[in-house]
Structure formats: C-alpha cells, structure tokens
C-alpha cells in the first residue's frame, strides 16, 4: 500500500498544501491500476472525512477542499 500511505501522509499535512494534496491524489491515480483506483480513492476519502471530524478552522476547510477534489476524481472514473 505504498502509494496510499504516501498520499495519506500528504493529506494529513500542511493546510496550505491543497495543490500538493491534489498532486498526491493525481499521482496515486496515475500509479494505481484502474480496477483498484475507485476503492483506493474511497479509502483516502474516508480518512479525510475522519480527520475532518477531529479538526476545526483551516484544517476543516482543507479537508473539505481535498474531499471535493476526491469527489471530482471519483466522478471522472
């Protein structure tokens, strides 16, 4: 699960890092075979939503932005 772990680490990082988070999600999608991509994105999304429940302010806004980007990627799958 190397690609997922790398992506999760970035998604839990700096709240100003939305471009970095988007790039990590894109790289995850590029490195993951199509049949596994959707379930992997859902796994990442669940972690983002779980983290969102535990934070306030900028961190919550960051989680919302990352979640919206994951939703956009899921819609394109």
Rosetta blueprint (number, residue, H / E / L):
1 X L
2 X H
3 X H
4 X H
5 X H
6 X H
7 X H
8 X H
9 X H
10 X H
11 X H
12 X L
13 X L
14 X L
15 X L
16 X L
17 X L
18 X H
19 X H
20 X H
21 X H
22 X H
23 X H
24 X H
25 X H
26 X H
27 X H
28 X H
29 X H
30 X H
31 X H
32 X L
33 X L
34 X H
35 X H
36 X H
37 X H
38 X H
39 X H
40 X H
41 X H
42 X H
43 X H
44 X H
45 X H
46 X H
47 X H
48 X H
49 X H
50 X H
51 X H
52 X H
53 X H
54 X L
55 X L
56 X L
57 X L
58 X H
59 X H
60 X H
61 X H
62 X H
63 X H
64 X H
65 X H
66 X H
67 X H
68 X H
69 X H
70 X H
71 X H
72 X H
73 X H
74 X H
75 X H
76 X H
77 X L
